[in-house]
């Protein structure tokens, strides 16, 4: 019976890189990506907050995306870095629970937020006269609050249940953070019923928003195709292609990882794919939105150009 209480001492994370020269090089690369993501998302939030030209529903939603990406990468990389440098891969129950809640909240909330952004573009392009009514401040706040609250409830439920399960096989998680699908196989009990709840949550927070996104952008692309103004068509297509690029980067690894049967998943593959949506995507999102968006670039020049001129 003593084996059933091993969760009281926490877990051990195998980490992402081996303690070799190649592992050190990859670790330094991840730290560089982390710094770029941290700076990029922080800058995006600052620009949208300071520049009144960006005080619109689309950029308000975008600032929330940057905030989620910032929290996303800060919940996994710092612990991984400390473990790699200190050679101490242990993590307490509280630390594991914190990582799990943060990761699940951000993962689910970002899926809902991307659906909200797709709806925003649909209304702006397909129903422009109704845009001030359908996408008013109250609606934006409801979308944001709904994403955060529902995702937090889902994250807390899964984390509490996962940490309350008895673990007697091993306390070694083959991952670089406390990811529930990597923890469940270590439990002593039959988890088939719980795995169905995970599948249900995945469908609810990933698949349903994805279908909404595809429906919105399908209608948008149809409307763009029938536009008479070539300039308006180009602007709408650029905006939509930027959003679709972000959606693809976010959903592709998630769908491949979580919507496949457990028998087809491998721990190493899941861990490598997690690098994409927990580390690379938070870095790519602000780059994609800034390089392909003249309004963001204009805000950058106005804010930082004004700061530099004041110093001179």
C-alpha positions as CSV (number, residue, x, y, z in Angstrom):
1,X,0.0,0.0,0.0
2,X,3.0,2.4,0.4
3,X,3.4,2.5,-3.3
4,X,0.0,4.1,-3.7
5,X,1.2,7.2,-1.8
6,X,4.2,8.1,-3.9
7,X,2.5,11.2,-5.3
8,X,3.2,12.9,-2.0
9,X,6.9,13.4,-3.0
10,X,6.1,14.9,-6.4
11,X,7.4,13.8,-9.8
12,X,10.5,13.8,-11.9
13,X,10.6,15.3,-15.4
14,X,12.9,13.7,-17.9
15,X,13.3,17.0,-19.6
16,X,13.9,17.9,-23.3
17,X,17.7,17.7,-23.8
18,X,20.4,15.3,-22.8
19,X,23.3,16.6,-20.7
20,X,25.7,16.8,-23.7
21,X,27.2,19.5,-25.8
22,X,24.4,19.1,-28.4
23,X,21.9,19.3,-25.6
24,X,23.5,22.5,-24.3
25,X,23.4,24.0,-27.8
26,X,19.7,23.2,-28.2
27,X,19.1,24.5,-24.7
28,X,20.7,27.8,-25.6
29,X,18.6,28.0,-28.7
30,X,15.4,27.5,-26.6
31,X,16.5,30.2,-24.3
32,X,17.0,32.6,-27.3
33,X,13.5,31.7,-28.6
34,X,12.1,32.3,-25.1
35,X,13.7,35.8,-25.0
36,X,12.4,36.6,-28.5
37,X,8.9,35.4,-27.5
38,X,8.9,37.3,-24.2
39,X,10.1,40.5,-25.9
40,X,7.8,40.2,-28.9
41,X,4.6,39.5,-26.9
42,X,5.4,42.1,-24.3
43,X,6.0,44.7,-27.1
44,X,2.7,43.7,-28.8
45,X,0.8,44.2,-25.5
46,X,2.5,47.6,-24.9
47,X,1.8,48.8,-28.4
48,X,-1.9,48.0,-28.3
49,X,-2.2,49.5,-24.9
50,X,-0.3,52.8,-25.7
51,X,-1.4,53.5,-29.3
52,X,-5.0,54.7,-29.7
53,X,-5.1,53.7,-33.3
54,X,-5.1,50.1,-32.2
55,X,-7.9,50.4,-29.7
56,X,-10.3,48.3,-31.8
57,X,-11.9,44.9,-31.1
58,X,-9.4,43.0,-33.4
59,X,-6.4,44.4,-31.6
60,X,-8.0,44.0,-28.2
61,X,-8.3,40.3,-28.9
62,X,-4.8,40.2,-30.3
63,X,-3.5,41.7,-27.1
64,X,-5.1,38.8,-25.2
65,X,-3.5,36.4,-27.6
66,X,-0.1,37.9,-26.8
67,X,-0.8,37.7,-23.0
68,X,-1.8,34.0,-23.3
69,X,1.4,33.3,-25.3
70,X,3.4,35.1,-22.7
71,X,1.9,33.0,-19.9
72,X,2.2,29.9,-22.0
73,X,5.9,30.1,-22.5
74,X,6.6,31.4,-18.9
75,X,4.9,28.4,-17.4
76,X,7.2,25.8,-19.0
77,X,10.6,27.2,-20.1
78,X,11.9,28.7,-16.8
79,X,11.3,25.4,-14.9
80,X,12.9,23.4,-17.8
81,X,15.9,25.8,-17.7
82,X,16.4,25.5,-14.0
83,X,16.2,21.7,-14.1
84,X,18.7,21.5,-17.0
85,X,21.2,23.8,-15.3
86,X,20.9,22.4,-11.8
87,X,20.5,18.7,-12.9
88,X,17.6,18.5,-10.5
89,X,14.6,17.2,-12.5
90,X,12.2,16.9,-9.5
91,X,9.0,18.9,-9.3
92,X,6.7,19.2,-6.3
93,X,3.0,18.5,-6.5
94,X,2.2,22.2,-6.2
95,X,4.7,23.0,-9.0
96,X,3.3,20.3,-11.1
97,X,-0.3,21.4,-10.5
98,X,0.6,25.0,-11.3
99,X,2.2,24.0,-14.6
100,X,-0.7,21.9,-15.5
101,X,-3.3,24.5,-14.7
102,X,-1.4,27.2,-16.6
103,X,-0.8,25.1,-19.6
104,X,-4.4,23.8,-19.9
105,X,-5.9,27.2,-19.3
106,X,-3.8,28.8,-22.0
107,X,-4.2,26.0,-24.5
108,X,-8.1,26.0,-24.2
109,X,-8.4,29.7,-23.9
110,X,-6.3,30.3,-27.0
111,X,-8.5,28.0,-29.1
112,X,-11.6,29.9,-28.0
113,X,-9.8,33.2,-28.6
114,X,-8.8,32.3,-32.1
115,X,-12.5,31.4,-32.8
116,X,-13.4,34.9,-31.5
117,X,-10.9,36.5,-33.8
118,X,-12.3,34.6,-36.7
119,X,-15.8,35.8,-35.8
120,X,-14.5,39.3,-35.6
121,X,-13.0,39.1,-39.1
122,X,-16.3,37.5,-40.4
123,X,-18.4,40.4,-39.1
124,X,-15.9,43.0,-40.3
125,X,-15.8,41.7,-43.8
126,X,-19.2,40.1,-44.4
127,X,-21.4,42.4,-42.2
128,X,-19.5,45.7,-42.0
129,X,-22.6,47.8,-41.3
130,X,-23.4,45.7,-38.2
131,X,-19.8,45.6,-36.9
132,X,-20.2,48.4,-34.3
133,X,-23.2,46.5,-32.9
134,X,-22.1,42.9,-33.1
135,X,-18.5,43.6,-32.0
136,X,-19.0,46.3,-29.3
137,X,-16.9,46.6,-26.2
138,X,-19.3,44.5,-24.1
139,X,-19.2,41.6,-26.6
140,X,-15.4,41.7,-26.7
141,X,-15.3,41.5,-22.9
142,X,-17.8,38.6,-22.8
143,X,-15.7,36.7,-25.4
144,X,-12.5,37.2,-23.4
145,X,-14.1,36.5,-20.0
146,X,-15.8,33.4,-21.4
147,X,-12.5,32.1,-22.8
148,X,-10.6,32.6,-19.5
149,X,-13.3,31.4,-17.1
150,X,-14.4,28.2,-19.0
151,X,-10.8,27.3,-19.7
152,X,-9.8,27.8,-16.1
153,X,-12.6,25.6,-14.8
154,X,-11.7,22.9,-17.2
155,X,-8.0,23.1,-16.3
156,X,-8.6,23.0,-12.6
157,X,-10.9,20.0,-12.9
158,X,-8.4,17.9,-15.0
159,X,-5.4,19.0,-12.8
160,X,-7.1,18.1,-9.5
161,X,-8.3,14.8,-10.8
162,X,-4.9,13.9,-12.3
163,X,-3.0,14.8,-9.2
164,X,-5.4,12.8,-7.0
165,X,-4.9,9.6,-8.9
166,X,-2.6,7.0,-7.2
167,X,0.8,6.6,-9.0
168,X,2.6,3.3,-8.2
169,X,4.2,2.4,-11.6
170,X,6.6,5.4,-11.7
171,X,6.9,9.0,-10.8
172,X,9.1,9.8,-13.8
173,X,7.2,11.8,-16.5
174,X,8.7,11.6,-20.0
175,X,8.2,15.3,-20.7
176,X,9.6,18.7,-19.9
177,X,6.5,19.9,-18.1
178,X,3.5,18.3,-16.3
179,X,1.4,17.3,-19.2
180,X,-1.6,15.2,-18.2
181,X,-1.5,12.7,-21.2
182,X,2.1,12.0,-20.1
183,X,1.1,11.4,-16.5
184,X,-2.0,9.3,-17.0
185,X,-0.1,6.1,-18.1
186,X,1.7,6.1,-14.8
187,X,-1.4,5.7,-12.7
188,X,-2.2,2.5,-10.8
189,X,-5.9,2.6,-11.7
190,X,-7.9,2.0,-14.9
191,X,-8.1,5.4,-16.6
192,X,-10.3,4.6,-19.6
193,X,-13.2,6.6,-18.2
194,X,-11.0,9.6,-17.5
195,X,-9.5,9.4,-20.9
196,X,-13.0,9.8,-22.4
197,X,-13.4,13.1,-20.4
198,X,-10.0,14.3,-21.8
199,X,-11.3,13.5,-25.3
200,X,-14.5,15.3,-24.6
201,X,-12.6,18.4,-23.4
202,X,-10.3,18.2,-26.4
203,X,-13.3,18.2,-28.8
204,X,-15.1,21.0,-26.8
205,X,-12.1,23.4,-26.6
206,X,-10.2,22.5,-29.8
207,X,-12.4,20.8,-32.4
208,X,-15.6,22.9,-31.9
209,X,-13.7,26.2,-32.1
210,X,-11.7,24.9,-35.1
211,X,-14.9,24.1,-37.0
212,X,-16.2,27.6,-36.1
213,X,-13.0,29.1,-37.4
214,X,-13.2,27.2,-40.7
215,X,-16.8,28.2,-41.2
216,X,-16.1,31.9,-40.5
217,X,-13.1,32.0,-42.8
218,X,-14.9,30.0,-45.5
219,X,-17.6,32.7,-45.5
220,X,-14.9,35.4,-45.4
221,X,-12.9,34.0,-48.4
222,X,-16.1,33.7,-50.4
223,X,-16.9,37.4,-49.7
224,X,-13.4,38.5,-50.5
225,X,-13.5,36.6,-53.8
226,X,-16.6,38.6,-54.8
227,X,-15.2,42.0,-53.8
228,X,-15.0,44.6,-56.6
229,X,-12.2,46.7,-55.1
230,X,-8.8,45.2,-55.7
231,X,-7.3,47.2,-52.8
232,X,-10.0,46.1,-50.4
233,X,-9.6,42.5,-51.6
234,X,-5.9,42.6,-51.0
235,X,-6.2,44.1,-47.5
236,X,-8.9,41.6,-46.5
237,X,-6.9,38.7,-47.9
238,X,-3.7,39.8,-46.1
239,X,-5.5,40.1,-42.7
240,X,-7.2,36.7,-43.1
241,X,-4.1,34.9,-44.3
242,X,-2.2,36.2,-41.2
243,X,-5.0,34.8,-38.9
244,X,-5.1,31.5,-40.8
245,X,-1.3,31.1,-40.5
246,X,-1.5,31.5,-36.7
247,X,-4.5,29.1,-36.6
248,X,-2.5,26.5,-38.6
249,X,0.6,26.8,-36.4
250,X,-1.6,26.4,-33.3
251,X,-4.0,23.6,-34.3
252,X,-1.9,21.3,-36.4
253,X,0.3,19.9,-33.6
254,X,-2.5,19.9,-31.1
255,X,-4.9,18.0,-33.3
256,X,-2.1,15.5,-34.2
257,X,-1.2,15.0,-30.5
258,X,-4.6,15.0,-28.7
259,X,-7.2,13.7,-31.2
260,X,-5.4,10.5,-32.0
261,X,-6.1,7.3,-30.1
262,X,-3.7,6.8,-27.1
263,X,-2.4,3.5,-28.7
264,X,-1.0,5.6,-31.6
265,X,0.8,8.1,-29.4
266,X,4.5,7.9,-28.4
267,X,6.0,9.8,-25.4
268,X,8.9,11.1,-27.5
269,X,6.7,12.2,-30.3
270,X,4.4,14.0,-28.0
271,X,7.2,15.7,-26.2
272,X,8.8,16.9,-29.5
273,X,5.5,18.2,-30.8
274,X,4.9,20.1,-27.5
275,X,8.0,22.2,-28.3
276,X,6.1,23.5,-31.2
277,X,3.0,24.8,-29.5
278,X,4.6,25.7,-26.1
279,X,7.8,27.4,-27.3
280,X,7.8,28.1,-31.1
281,X,4.3,29.3,-31.6
282,X,4.5,32.0,-28.8
283,X,7.6,33.3,-30.6
284,X,6.1,33.2,-34.1
285,X,2.7,34.8,-33.4
286,X,4.0,38.4,-32.6
287,X,6.4,38.1,-35.6
288,X,3.6,37.1,-38.0
289,X,1.3,39.8,-36.8
290,X,3.9,42.6,-36.8
291,X,5.7,41.8,-40.1
292,X,2.4,41.4,-42.1
293,X,0.5,44.2,-40.5
294,X,1.0,47.9,-41.5
295,X,-1.0,49.2,-38.5
296,X,1.2,47.4,-36.0
297,X,4.4,48.6,-37.7
298,X,3.0,52.1,-37.8
299,X,2.2,52.0,-34.1
300,X,5.7,50.7,-33.4
301,X,7.2,53.6,-35.3
302,X,4.9,56.1,-33.6
303,X,5.5,54.9,-30.0
304,X,9.2,54.1,-30.2
305,X,10.0,56.9,-32.7
306,X,8.4,59.4,-30.3
307,X,10.4,58.0,-27.3
308,X,13.7,58.3,-29.2
309,X,12.9,61.8,-30.3
310,X,12.1,62.9,-26.7
311,X,15.4,61.5,-25.5
312,X,17.3,63.5,-28.2
